[in-house]
């Protein structure tokens, strides 16, 4: 029977193996911080979905997408996860499961609700806004 120390070491070895390229590129300190991050992306248009893709591939702990707007035909030109069958459905709900396929080690979820709330924002360590008026962004900046 393996001791607790051995089990912990095996877990560390698996972590090191799974993240060896990232550790080599960014260093252990950065990777250790990234695996604990909870990231919220507001808006998954062209810039937002690219950010979501890269964030998922980087291996953060949790990635939440917030975009209640319905998928439009024009979105298919800038968001590579939206397909014709998705038209009319909320962007975040459509994109979250497809982004999740990129990295099984990241919890990817779509936030529900039509309005961004302080409660949702406060549950995350990093918030990325890809849309909003100057007044809205200033408000959220002050809140954060």
N, CA, C and O atoms as a GROMACS GRO file, in nm:
protein
  576
    1UNK      N    1   0.085  -0.117   0.000
    1UNK     CA    2   0.000   0.000   0.000
    1UNK      C    3   0.090   0.123   0.000
    1UNK      O    4   0.185   0.130   0.077
    2UNK      N    5   0.060   0.221  -0.084
    2UNK     CA    6   0.141   0.342  -0.098
    2UNK      C    7   0.113   0.437   0.018
    2UNK      O    8  -0.001   0.455   0.061
    3UNK      N    9   0.220   0.498   0.067
    3UNK     CA   10   0.203   0.596   0.174
    3UNK      C   11   0.144   0.726   0.120
    3UNK      O   12   0.140   0.747  -0.002
    4UNK      N   13   0.100   0.811   0.210
    4UNK     CA   14   0.043   0.940   0.169
    4UNK      C   15   0.148   1.022   0.097
    4UNK      O   16   0.116   1.090  -0.001
    5UNK      N   17   0.273   1.018   0.143
    5UNK     CA   18   0.379   1.093   0.079
    5UNK      C   19   0.401   1.045  -0.064
    5UNK      O   20   0.420   1.126  -0.155
    6UNK      N   21   0.399   0.912  -0.084
    6UNK     CA   22   0.418   0.857  -0.217
    6UNK      C   23   0.303   0.898  -0.308
    6UNK      O   24   0.325   0.934  -0.424
    7UNK      N   25   0.181   0.892  -0.256
    7UNK     CA   26   0.064   0.933  -0.335
    7UNK      C   27   0.076   1.079  -0.376
    7UNK      O   28   0.046   1.115  -0.490
    8UNK      N   29   0.121   1.164  -0.281
    8UNK     CA   30   0.138   1.305  -0.314
    8UNK      C   31   0.244   1.325  -0.420
    8UNK      O   32   0.228   1.407  -0.510
    9UNK      N   33   0.354   1.249  -0.410
    9UNK     CA   34   0.462   1.258  -0.508
    9UNK      C   35   0.413   1.213  -0.645
    9UNK      O   36   0.446   1.274  -0.746
   10UNK      N   37   0.335   1.104  -0.648
   10UNK     CA   38   0.280   1.058  -0.776
   10UNK      C   39   0.191   1.165  -0.838
   10UNK      O   40   0.195   1.188  -0.959
   11UNK      N   41   0.112   1.231  -0.755
   11UNK     CA   42   0.027   1.340  -0.805
   11UNK      C   43   0.111   1.453  -0.860
   11UNK      O   44   0.078   1.510  -0.965
   12UNK      N   45   0.220   1.487  -0.791
   12UNK     CA   46   0.309   1.593  -0.837
   12UNK      C   47   0.377   1.554  -0.968
   12UNK      O   48   0.391   1.636  -1.058
   13UNK      N   49   0.418   1.429  -0.980
   13UNK     CA   50   0.481   1.383  -1.103
   13UNK      C   51   0.384   1.390  -1.221
   13UNK      O   52   0.422   1.430  -1.331
   14UNK      N   53   0.261   1.352  -1.195
   14UNK     CA   54   0.161   1.361  -1.301
   14UNK      C   55   0.139   1.507  -1.341
   14UNK      O   56   0.128   1.539  -1.460
   15UNK      N   57   0.131   1.594  -1.242
   15UNK     CA   58   0.115   1.737  -1.269
   15UNK      C   59   0.234   1.788  -1.349
   15UNK      O   60   0.216   1.859  -1.448
   16UNK      N   61   0.354   1.754  -1.307
   16UNK     CA   62   0.476   1.799  -1.375
   16UNK      C   63   0.479   1.746  -1.519
   16UNK      O   64   0.516   1.820  -1.611
   17UNK      N   65   0.442   1.621  -1.538
   17UNK     CA   66   0.442   1.563  -1.671
   17UNK      C   67   0.338   1.630  -1.760
   17UNK      O   68   0.366   1.665  -1.875
   18UNK      N   69   0.218   1.647  -1.707
   18UNK     CA   70   0.109   1.707  -1.783
   18UNK      C   71   0.138   1.852  -1.822
   18UNK      O   72   0.095   1.898  -1.927
   19UNK      N   73   0.212   1.923  -1.737
   19UNK     CA   74   0.238   2.065  -1.759
   19UNK      C   75   0.384   2.095  -1.793
   19UNK      O   76   0.426   2.210  -1.782
   20UNK      N   77   0.460   1.995  -1.834
   20UNK     CA   78   0.604   2.014  -1.854
   20UNK      C   79   0.637   2.121  -1.957
   20UNK      O   80   0.731   2.198  -1.936
   21UNK      N   81   0.564   2.129  -2.065
   21UNK     CA   82   0.593   2.231  -2.166
   21UNK      C   83   0.562   2.371  -2.114
   21UNK      O   84   0.638   2.465  -2.139
   22UNK      N   85   0.452   2.384  -2.044
   22UNK     CA   86   0.418   2.515  -1.987
   22UNK      C   87   0.518   2.555  -1.881
   22UNK      O   88   0.557   2.672  -1.873
   23UNK      N   89   0.561   2.461  -1.799
   23UNK     CA   90   0.659   2.490  -1.695
   23UNK      C   91   0.789   2.534  -1.759
   23UNK      O   92   0.853   2.628  -1.711
   24UNK      N   93   0.829   2.469  -1.866
   24UNK     CA   94   0.950   2.507  -1.939
   24UNK      C   95   0.940   2.646  -2.000
   24UNK      O   96   1.039   2.719  -2.002
   25UNK      N   97   0.823   2.682  -2.048
   25UNK     CA   98   0.805   2.812  -2.113
   25UNK      C   99   0.783   2.925  -2.014
   25UNK      O  100   0.840   3.033  -2.029
   26UNK      N  101   0.701   2.902  -1.911
   26UNK     CA  102   0.661   3.009  -1.820
   26UNK      C  103   0.728   3.003  -1.683
   26UNK      O  104   0.741   3.105  -1.615
   27UNK      N  105   0.771   2.885  -1.643
   27UNK     CA  106   0.827   2.867  -1.510
   27UNK      C  107   0.723   2.812  -1.415
   27UNK      O  108   0.602   2.830  -1.435
   28UNK      N  109   0.769   2.745  -1.313
   28UNK     CA  110   0.681   2.677  -1.219
   28UNK      C  111   0.591   2.774  -1.143
   28UNK      O  112   0.474   2.744  -1.119
   29UNK      N  113   0.643   2.891  -1.104
   29UNK     CA  114   0.563   2.988  -1.029
   29UNK      C  115   0.440   3.033  -1.107
   29UNK      O  116   0.330   3.039  -1.053
   30UNK      N  117   0.459   3.064  -1.234
   30UNK     CA  118   0.348   3.110  -1.318
   30UNK      C  119   0.246   2.999  -1.337
   30UNK      O  120   0.126   3.022  -1.326
   31UNK      N  121   0.292   2.880  -1.366
   31UNK     CA  122   0.202   2.767  -1.389
   31UNK      C  123   0.124   2.736  -1.262
   31UNK      O  124   0.004   2.707  -1.268
   32UNK      N  125   0.190   2.742  -1.148
   32UNK     CA  126   0.121   2.716  -1.021
   32UNK      C  127   0.009   2.818  -0.998
   32UNK      O  128  -0.096   2.782  -0.946
   33UNK      N  129   0.030   2.942  -1.035
   33UNK     CA  130  -0.074   3.044  -1.022
   33UNK      C  131  -0.187   3.020  -1.122
   33UNK      O  132  -0.304   3.035  -1.089
   34UNK      N  133  -0.150   2.984  -1.245
   34UNK     CA  134  -0.251   2.965  -1.350
   34UNK      C  135  -0.348   2.852  -1.317
   34UNK      O  136  -0.467   2.864  -1.346
   35UNK      N  137  -0.300   2.744  -1.259
   35UNK     CA  138  -0.389   2.631  -1.233
   35UNK      C  139  -0.489   2.661  -1.123
   35UNK      O  140  -0.582   2.582  -1.101
   36UNK      N  141  -0.473   2.773  -1.053
   36UNK     CA  142  -0.570   2.813  -0.952
   36UNK      C  143  -0.660   2.927  -0.996
   36UNK      O  144  -0.752   2.965  -0.923
   37UNK      N  145  -0.636   2.983  -1.114
   37UNK     CA  146  -0.713   3.100  -1.161
   37UNK      C  147  -0.854   3.064  -1.202
   37UNK      O  148  -0.881   2.957  -1.257
   38UNK      N  149  -0.943   3.157  -1.173
   38UNK     CA  150  -1.082   3.147  -1.218
   38UNK      C  151  -1.107   3.269  -1.305
   38UNK      O  152  -1.111   3.382  -1.256
   39UNK      N  153  -1.123   3.246  -1.434
   39UNK     CA  154  -1.130   3.353  -1.533
   39UNK      C  155  -1.272   3.366  -1.587
   39UNK      O  156  -1.337   3.267  -1.621
   40UNK      N  157  -1.319   3.490  -1.593
   40UNK     CA  158  -1.449   3.522  -1.653
   40UNK      C  159  -1.424   3.604  -1.778
   40UNK      O  160  -1.355   3.706  -1.773
   41UNK      N  161  -1.480   3.561  -1.889
   41UNK     CA  162  -1.470   3.636  -2.014
   41UNK      C  163  -1.609   3.687  -2.048
   41UNK      O  164  -1.703   3.609  -2.064
   42UNK      N  165  -1.620   3.819  -2.059
   42UNK     CA  166  -1.747   3.884  -2.090
   42UNK      C  167  -1.747   3.918  -2.239
   42UNK      O  168  -1.674   4.006  -2.284
   43UNK      N  169  -1.830   3.847  -2.313
   43UNK     CA  170  -1.839   3.867  -2.458
   43UNK      C  171  -1.755   3.763  -2.531
   43UNK      O  172  -1.633   3.762  -2.518
   44UNK      N  173  -1.820   3.677  -2.609
   44UNK     CA  174  -1.747   3.577  -2.686
   44UNK      C  175  -1.768   3.595  -2.835
   44UNK      O  176  -1.800   3.501  -2.908
   45UNK      N  177  -1.748   3.720  -2.878
   45UNK     CA  178  -1.739   3.748  -3.021
   45UNK      C  179  -1.601   3.702  -3.068
   45UNK      O  180  -1.543   3.612  -3.009
   46UNK      N  181  -1.550   3.763  -3.171
   46UNK     CA  182  -1.421   3.723  -3.227
   46UNK      C  183  -1.306   3.731  -3.128
   46UNK      O  184  -1.232   3.633  -3.112
   47UNK      N  185  -1.289   3.844  -3.061
   47UNK     CA  186  -1.180   3.860  -2.964
   47UNK      C  187  -1.204   3.773  -2.842
   47UNK      O  188  -1.111   3.710  -2.792
   48UNK      N  189  -1.327   3.768  -2.794
   48UNK     CA  190  -1.358   3.691  -2.674
   48UNK      C  191  -1.337   3.542  -2.693
   48UNK      O  192  -1.287   3.475  -2.602
   49UNK      N  193  -1.375   3.489  -2.808
   49UNK     CA  194  -1.360   3.344  -2.827
   49UNK      C  195  -1.214   3.307  -2.845
   49UNK      O  196  -1.173   3.199  -2.803
   50UNK      N  197  -1.137   3.394  -2.906
   50UNK     CA  198  -0.992   3.370  -2.919
   50UNK      C  199  -0.927   3.372  -2.780
   50UNK      O  200  -0.840   3.290  -2.751
   51UNK      N  201  -0.970   3.465  -2.697
   51UNK     CA  202  -0.920   3.473  -2.560
   51UNK      C  203  -0.960   3.348  -2.482
   51UNK      O  204  -0.880   3.292  -2.408
   52UNK      N  205  -1.084   3.304  -2.499
   52UNK     CA  206  -1.132   3.183  -2.431
   52UNK      C  207  -1.052   3.061  -2.475
   52UNK      O  208  -1.013   2.978  -2.392
   53UNK      N  209  -1.028   3.049  -2.603
   53UNK     CA  210  -0.950   2.935  -2.655
   53UNK      C  211  -0.811   2.933  -2.593
   53UNK      O  212  -0.767   2.829  -2.543
   54UNK      N  213  -0.742   3.045  -2.596
   54UNK     CA  214  -0.606   3.051  -2.542
   54UNK      C  215  -0.602   3.031  -2.392
   54UNK      O  216  -0.508   2.971  -2.339
   55UNK      N  217  -0.703   3.081  -2.322
   55UNK     CA  218  -0.709   3.065  -2.177
   55UNK      C  219  -0.732   2.918  -2.141
   55UNK      O  220  -0.671   2.867  -2.047
   56UNK      N  221  -0.820   2.853  -2.213
   56UNK     CA  222  -0.844   2.710  -2.188
   56UNK      C  223  -0.718   2.629  -2.216
   56UNK      O  224  -0.683   2.539  -2.139
   57UNK      N  225  -0.651   2.659  -2.324
   57UNK     CA  226  -0.528   2.586  -2.358
   57UNK      C  227  -0.417   2.611  -2.256
   57UNK      O  228  -0.332   2.525  -2.234
   58UNK      N  229  -0.418   2.729  -2.194
   58UNK     CA  230  -0.317   2.761  -2.093
   58UNK      C  231  -0.337   2.680  -1.966
   58UNK      O  232  -0.242   2.658  -1.891
   59UNK      N  233  -0.459   2.637  -1.940
   59UNK     CA  234  -0.483   2.547  -1.828
   59UNK      C  235  -0.521   2.612  -1.697
   59UNK      O  236  -0.475   2.569  -1.591
   60UNK      N  237  -0.604   2.714  -1.702
   60UNK     CA  238  -0.653   2.774  -1.578
   60UNK      C  239  -0.748   2.675  -1.509
   60UNK      O  240  -0.788   2.575  -1.569
   61UNK      N  241  -0.784   2.703  -1.385
   61UNK     CA  242  -0.874   2.613  -1.311
   61UNK      C  243  -1.016   2.618  -1.367
   61UNK      O  244  -1.074   2.515  -1.401
   62UNK      N  245  -1.071   2.740  -1.377
   62UNK     CA  246  -1.209   2.758  -1.421
   62UNK      C  247  -1.215   2.869  -1.525
   62UNK      O  248  -1.150   2.973  -1.510
   63UNK      N  249  -1.293   2.847  -1.629
   63UNK     CA  250  -1.316   2.948  -1.732
   63UNK      C  251  -1.466   2.962  -1.749
   63UNK      O  252  -1.535   2.867  -1.786
   64UNK      N  253  -1.516   3.082  -1.720
   64UNK     CA  254  -1.659   3.109  -1.733
   64UNK      C  255  -1.681   3.206  -1.848
   64UNK      O  256  -1.613   3.308  -1.858
   65UNK      N  257  -1.775   3.173  -1.935
   65UNK     CA  258  -1.809   3.260  -2.048
   65UNK      C  259  -1.943   3.327  -2.019
   65UNK      O  260  -2.039   3.261  -1.980
   66UNK      N  261  -1.947   3.459  -2.038
   66UNK     CA  262  -2.072   3.532  -2.022
   66UNK      C  263  -2.102   3.605  -2.152
   66UNK      O  264  -2.030   3.697  -2.190
   67UNK      N  265  -2.206   3.565  -2.218
   67UNK     CA  266  -2.255   3.633  -2.337
   67UNK      C  267  -2.394   3.580  -2.367
   67UNK      O  268  -2.409   3.478  -2.434
   68UNK      N  269  -2.497   3.650  -2.317
   68UNK     CA  270  -2.633   3.602  -2.337
   68UNK      C  271  -2.690   3.635  -2.475
   68UNK      O  272  -2.800   3.591  -2.508
   69UNK      N  273  -2.618   3.712  -2.556
   69UNK     CA  274  -2.669   3.750  -2.688
   69UNK      C  275  -2.686   3.627  -2.776
   69UNK      O  276  -2.609   3.532  -2.768
   70UNK      N  277  -2.786   3.632  -2.860
   70UNK     CA  278  -2.813   3.522  -2.951
   70UNK      C  279  -2.709   3.518  -3.062
   70UNK      O  280  -2.662   3.622  -3.110
   71UNK      N  281  -2.673   3.397  -3.103
   71UNK     CA  282  -2.581   3.379  -3.216
   71UNK      C  283  -2.650   3.430  -3.343
   71UNK      O  284  -2.766   3.399  -3.370
   72UNK      N  285  -2.577   3.508  -3.420
   72UNK     CA  286  -2.624   3.561  -3.546
   72UNK      C  287  -2.541   3.503  -3.660
   72UNK      O  288  -2.431   3.453  -3.637
   73UNK      N  289  -2.593   3.509  -3.781
   73UNK     CA  290  -2.520   3.456  -3.896
   73UNK      C  291  -2.384   3.522  -3.910
   73UNK      O  292  -2.286   3.456  -3.946
   74UNK      N  293  -2.375   3.651  -3.881
   74UNK     CA  294  -2.246   3.721  -3.894
   74UNK      C  295  -2.143   3.672  -3.792
   74UNK      O  296  -2.023   3.687  -3.814
   75UNK      N  297  -2.188   3.612  -3.681
   75UNK     CA  298  -2.096   3.559  -3.581
   75UNK      C  299  -2.012   3.444  -3.636
   75UNK      O  300  -1.901   3.420  -3.589
   76UNK      N  301  -2.065   3.373  -3.734
   76UNK     CA  302  -1.993   3.259  -3.790
   76UNK      C  303  -1.865   3.304  -3.860
   76UNK      O  304  -1.775   3.222  -3.882
   77UNK      N  305  -1.855   3.431  -3.895
   77UNK     CA  306  -1.734   3.482  -3.959
   77UNK      C  307  -1.624   3.515  -3.861
   77UNK      O  308  -1.507   3.526  -3.900
   78UNK      N  309  -1.658   3.533  -3.733
   78UNK     CA  310  -1.555   3.571  -3.635
   78UNK      C  311  -1.543   3.474  -3.519
   78UNK      O  312  -1.444   3.479  -3.445
   79UNK      N  313  -1.639   3.387  -3.501
   79UNK     CA  314  -1.636   3.291  -3.391
   79UNK      C  315  -1.639   3.151  -3.451
   79UNK      O  316  -1.743   3.105  -3.498
   80UNK      N  317  -1.524   3.084  -3.449
   80UNK     CA  318  -1.509   2.955  -3.516
   80UNK      C  319  -1.584   2.842  -3.449
   80UNK      O  320  -1.587   2.731  -3.504
   81UNK      N  321  -1.646   2.865  -3.332
   81UNK     CA  322  -1.724   2.760  -3.265
   81UNK      C  323  -1.872   2.767  -3.300
   81UNK      O  324  -1.946   2.673  -3.273
   82UNK      N  325  -1.917   2.876  -3.359
   82UNK     CA  326  -2.060   2.892  -3.391
   82UNK      C  327  -2.089   2.834  -3.528
   82UNK      O  328  -2.021   2.863  -3.626
   83UNK      N  329  -2.194   2.751  -3.533
   83UNK     CA  330  -2.236   2.687  -3.656
   83UNK      C  331  -2.378   2.732  -3.690
   83UNK      O  332  -2.446   2.792  -3.607
   84UNK      N  333  -2.420   2.703  -3.809
   84UNK     CA  334  -2.552   2.746  -3.855
   84UNK      C  335  -2.664   2.695  -3.764
   84UNK      O  336  -2.763   2.766  -3.742
   85UNK      N  337  -2.651   2.576  -3.711
   85UNK     CA  338  -2.753   2.518  -3.623
   85UNK      C  339  -2.764   2.593  -3.490
   85UNK      O  340  -2.860   2.575  -3.416
   86UNK      N  341  -2.664   2.677  -3.459
   86UNK     CA  342  -2.661   2.750  -3.333
   86UNK      C  343  -2.731   2.885  -3.338
   86UNK      O  344  -2.749   2.950  -3.235
   87UNK      N  345  -2.769   2.928  -3.456
   87UNK     CA  346  -2.829   3.060  -3.471
   87UNK      C  347  -2.952   3.075  -3.380
   87UNK      O  348  -3.039   2.988  -3.377
   88UNK      N  349  -2.957   3.186  -3.308
   88UNK     CA  350  -3.067   3.212  -3.216
   88UNK      C  351  -3.040   3.167  -3.073
   88UNK      O  352  -3.112   3.208  -2.982
   89UNK      N  353  -2.940   3.084  -3.052
   89UNK     CA  354  -2.906   3.036  -2.917
   89UNK      C  355  -2.806   3.131  -2.852
   89UNK      O  356  -2.731   3.198  -2.922
   90UNK      N  357  -2.802   3.137  -2.718
   90UNK     CA  358  -2.705   3.224  -2.650
   90UNK      C  359  -2.561   3.185  -2.683
   90UNK      O  360  -2.526   3.067  -2.680
   91UNK      N  361  -2.478   3.284  -2.714
   91UNK     CA  362  -2.340   3.258  -2.754
   91UNK      C  363  -2.262   3.179  -2.650
   91UNK      O  364  -2.195   3.081  -2.684
   92UNK      N  365  -2.269   3.220  -2.524
   92UNK     CA  366  -2.190   3.150  -2.420
   92UNK      C  367  -2.232   3.005  -2.407
   92UNK      O  368  -2.147   2.918  -2.394
   93UNK      N  369  -2.362   2.978  -2.410
   93UNK     CA  370  -2.412   2.841  -2.397
   93UNK      C  371  -2.366   2.754  -2.514
   93UNK      O  372  -2.340   2.635  -2.496
   94UNK      N  373  -2.356   2.812  -2.631
   94UNK     CA  374  -2.312   2.738  -2.750
   94UNK      C  375  -2.161   2.711  -2.743
   94UNK      O  376  -2.116   2.601  -2.774
   95UNK      N  377  -2.086   2.812  -2.702
   95UNK     CA  378  -1.940   2.802  -2.708
   95UNK      C  379  -1.876   2.724  -2.593
   95UNK      O  380  -1.774   2.658  -2.613
   96UNK      N  381  -1.934   2.731  -2.474
   96UNK     CA  382  -1.871   2.669  -2.357
   96UNK      C  383  -1.838   2.521  -2.376
   96UNK      O  384  -1.725   2.481  -2.348
   97UNK      N  385  -1.931   2.437  -2.421
   97UNK     CA  386  -1.895   2.295  -2.434
   97UNK      C  387  -1.787   2.271  -2.540
   97UNK      O  388  -1.711   2.175  -2.530
   98UNK      N  389  -1.782   2.356  -2.641
   98UNK     CA  390  -1.682   2.339  -2.746
   98UNK      C  391  -1.545   2.385  -2.699
   98UNK      O  392  -1.444   2.325  -2.736
   99UNK      N  393  -1.540   2.490  -2.620
   99UNK     CA  394  -1.413   2.534  -2.562
   99UNK      C  395  -1.364   2.429  -2.463
   99UNK      O  396  -1.244   2.403  -2.454
  100UNK      N  397  -1.456   2.368  -2.389
  100UNK     CA  398  -1.420   2.265  -2.290
  100UNK      C  399  -1.349   2.147  -2.355
  100UNK      O  400  -1.265   2.082  -2.291
  101UNK      N  401  -1.380   2.117  -2.479
  101UNK     CA  402  -1.316   2.006  -2.549
  101UNK      C  403  -1.167   2.029  -2.571
  101UNK      O  404  -1.092   1.934  -2.596
  102UNK      N  405  -1.123   2.154  -2.563
  102UNK     CA  406  -0.982   2.186  -2.587
  102UNK      C  407  -0.890   2.141  -2.474
  102UNK      O  408  -0.772   2.112  -2.497
  103UNK      N  409  -0.943   2.136  -2.351
  103UNK     CA  410  -0.860   2.099  -2.237
  103UNK      C  411  -0.948   2.039  -2.128
  103UNK      O  412  -1.023   2.111  -2.061
  104UNK      N  413  -0.938   1.910  -2.111
  104UNK     CA  414  -1.021   1.839  -2.013
  104UNK      C  415  -0.986   1.877  -1.869
  104UNK      O  416  -1.063   1.847  -1.777
  105UNK      N  417  -0.872   1.942  -1.847
  105UNK     CA  418  -0.831   1.981  -1.712
  105UNK      C  419  -0.889   2.115  -1.669
  105UNK      O  420  -0.868   2.157  -1.555
  106UNK      N  421  -0.961   2.181  -1.757
  106UNK     CA  422  -1.020   2.312  -1.727
  106UNK      C  423  -1.171   2.298  -1.716
  106UNK      O  424  -1.235   2.239  -1.803
  107UNK      N  425  -1.227   2.352  -1.609
  107UNK     CA  426  -1.372   2.356  -1.594
  107UNK      C  427  -1.423   2.475  -1.675
  107UNK      O  428  -1.398   2.590  -1.638
  108UNK      N  429  -1.492   2.449  -1.784
  108UNK     CA  430  -1.546   2.556  -1.868
  108UNK      C  431  -1.697   2.556  -1.852
  108UNK      O  432  -1.762   2.452  -1.863
  109UNK      N  433  -1.752   2.674  -1.824
  109UNK     CA  434  -1.896   2.685  -1.803
  109UNK      C  435  -1.948   2.813  -1.865
  109UNK      O  436  -1.874   2.910  -1.883
  110UNK      N  437  -2.076   2.812  -1.896
  110UNK     CA  438  -2.145   2.931  -1.945
  110UNK      C  439  -2.225   2.990  -1.830
  110UNK      O  440  -2.301   2.919  -1.764
  111UNK      N  441  -2.207   3.119  -1.807
  111UNK     CA  442  -2.286   3.187  -1.704
  111UNK      C  443  -2.427   3.206  -1.757
  111UNK      O  444  -2.446   3.236  -1.875
  112UNK      N  445  -2.524   3.188  -1.671
  112UNK     CA  446  -2.663   3.206  -1.711
  112UNK      C  447  -2.710   3.344  -1.669
  112UNK      O  448  -2.646   3.410  -1.587
  113UNK      N  449  -2.818   3.387  -1.724
  113UNK     CA  450  -2.873   3.517  -1.690
  113UNK      C  451  -2.845   3.618  -1.799
  113UNK      O  452  -2.748   3.607  -1.874
  114UNK      N  453  -2.932   3.716  -1.807
  114UNK     CA  454  -2.919   3.818  -1.911
  114UNK      C  455  -2.831   3.935  -1.869
  114UNK      O  456  -2.784   4.010  -1.954
  115UNK      N  457  -2.809   3.950  -1.739
  115UNK     CA  458  -2.730   4.063  -1.688
  115UNK      C  459  -2.608   4.012  -1.612
  115UNK      O  460  -2.614   3.913  -1.539
  116UNK      N  461  -2.498   4.082  -1.630
  116UNK     CA  462  -2.377   4.053  -1.555
  116UNK      C  463  -2.395   4.104  -1.413
  116UNK      O  464  -2.435   4.219  -1.393
  117UNK      N  465  -2.368   4.021  -1.314
  117UNK     CA  466  -2.391   4.060  -1.175
  117UNK      C  467  -2.259   4.070  -1.098
  117UNK      O  468  -2.158   4.010  -1.136
  118UNK      N  469  -2.262   4.146  -0.991
  118UNK     CA  470  -2.145   4.158  -0.904
  118UNK      C  471  -2.112   4.023  -0.841
  118UNK      O  472  -1.994   3.992  -0.822
  119UNK      N  473  -2.213   3.945  -0.810
  119UNK     CA  474  -2.191   3.814  -0.750
  119UNK      C  475  -2.111   3.724  -0.846
  119UNK      O  476  -2.019   3.655  -0.802
  120UNK      N  477  -2.145   3.726  -0.973
  120UNK     CA  478  -2.073   3.646  -1.072
  120UNK      C  479  -1.929   3.695  -1.086
  120UNK      O  480  -1.835   3.616  -1.084
  121UNK      N  481  -1.911   3.824  -1.100
  121UNK     CA  482  -1.777   3.881  -1.118
  121UNK      C  483  -1.691   3.851  -0.995
  121UNK      O  484  -1.573   3.818  -1.010
  122UNK      N  485  -1.747   3.863  -0.877
  122UNK     CA  486  -1.668   3.844  -0.754
  122UNK      C  487  -1.620   3.700  -0.733
  122UNK      O  488  -1.530   3.677  -0.652
  123UNK      N  489  -1.678   3.605  -0.802
  123UNK     CA  490  -1.636   3.464  -0.790
  123UNK      C  491  -1.511   3.434  -0.873
  123UNK      O  492  -1.462   3.320  -0.871
  124UNK      N  493  -1.459   3.532  -0.946
  124UNK     CA  494  -1.346   3.509  -1.035
  124UNK      C  495  -1.225   3.591  -0.995
  124UNK      O  496  -1.238   3.699  -0.938
  125UNK      N  497  -1.107   3.539  -1.026
  125UNK     CA  498  -0.984   3.611  -0.994
  125UNK      C  499  -0.942   3.704  -1.106
  125UNK      O  500  -0.870   3.801  -1.083
  126UNK      N  501  -0.986   3.676  -1.228
  126UNK     CA  502  -0.955   3.760  -1.344
  126UNK      C  503  -1.082   3.775  -1.426
  126UNK      O  504  -1.156   3.679  -1.449
  127UNK      N  505  -1.108   3.899  -1.470
  127UNK     CA  506  -1.222   3.926  -1.556
  127UNK      C  507  -1.171   3.995  -1.682
  127UNK      O  508  -1.096   4.093  -1.674
  128UNK      N  509  -1.211   3.944  -1.798
  128UNK     CA  510  -1.172   4.000  -1.927
  128UNK      C  511  -1.299   4.050  -1.995
  128UNK      O  512  -1.391   3.972  -2.022
  129UNK      N  513  -1.303   4.180  -2.023
  129UNK     CA  514  -1.417   4.238  -2.094
  129UNK      C  515  -1.378   4.259  -2.239
  129UNK      O  516  -1.276   4.321  -2.269
  130UNK      N  517  -1.461   4.208  -2.329
  130UNK     CA  518  -1.437   4.231  -2.472
  130UNK      C  519  -1.549   4.315  -2.532
  130UNK      O  520  -1.556   4.335  -2.654
  131UNK      N  521  -1.636   4.362  -2.445
  131UNK     CA  522  -1.745   4.448  -2.491
  131UNK      C  523  -1.792   4.534  -2.375
  131UNK      O  524  -1.764   4.504  -2.259
  132UNK      N  525  -1.864   4.640  -2.406
  132UNK     CA  526  -1.917   4.729  -2.303
  132UNK      C  527  -1.884   4.873  -2.333
  132UNK      O  528  -1.786   4.903  -2.400
  133UNK      N  529  -1.967   4.961  -2.283
  133UNK     CA  530  -1.944   5.105  -2.302
  133UNK      C  531  -1.835   5.150  -2.205
  133UNK      O  532  -1.799   5.078  -2.112
  134UNK      N  533  -1.783   5.268  -2.228
  134UNK     CA  534  -1.680   5.323  -2.141
  134UNK      C  535  -1.733   5.334  -1.998
  134UNK      O  536  -1.661   5.305  -1.902
  135UNK      N  537  -1.857   5.377  -1.982
  135UNK     CA  538  -1.917   5.390  -1.849
  135UNK      C  539  -1.929   5.254  -1.780
  135UNK      O  540  -1.898   5.242  -1.662
  136UNK      N  541  -1.973   5.152  -1.855
  136UNK     CA  542  -1.985   5.018  -1.797
  136UNK      C  543  -1.848   4.964  -1.755
  136UNK      O  544  -1.833   4.909  -1.646
  137UNK      N  545  -1.750   4.980  -1.842
  137UNK     CA  546  -1.617   4.930  -1.811
  137UNK      C  547  -1.555   5.002  -1.691
  137UNK      O  548  -1.486   4.941  -1.610
  138UNK      N  549  -1.581   5.132  -1.680
  138UNK     CA  550  -1.531   5.208  -1.565
  138UNK      C  551  -1.596   5.159  -1.437
  138UNK      O  552  -1.531   5.146  -1.334
  139UNK      N  553  -1.726   5.132  -1.444
  139UNK     CA  554  -1.798   5.080  -1.327
  139UNK      C  555  -1.740   4.947  -1.281
  139UNK      O  556  -1.715   4.926  -1.163
  140UNK      N  557  -1.719   4.856  -1.378
  140UNK     CA  558  -1.667   4.724  -1.343
  140UNK      C  559  -1.521   4.734  -1.297
  140UNK      O  560  -1.478   4.658  -1.210
  141UNK      N  561  -1.446   4.825  -1.354
  141UNK     CA  562  -1.309   4.846  -1.310
  141UNK      C  563  -1.306   4.889  -1.163
  141UNK      O  564  -1.225   4.839  -1.084
  142UNK      N  565  -1.393   4.980  -1.126
  142UNK     CA  566  -1.401   5.024  -0.987
  142UNK      C  567  -1.444   4.910  -0.896
  142UNK      O  568  -1.392   4.895  -0.785
  143UNK      N  569  -1.538   4.830  -0.941
  143UNK     CA  570  -1.585   4.717  -0.861
  143UNK      C  571  -1.473   4.617  -0.838
  143UNK      O  572  -1.452   4.569  -0.726
  144UNK      N  573  -1.400   4.587  -0.944
  144UNK     CA  574  -1.293   4.486  -0.934
  144UNK      C  575  -1.179   4.537  -0.848
  144UNK      O  576  -1.081   4.466  -0.828
   0.00000   0.00000   0.00000
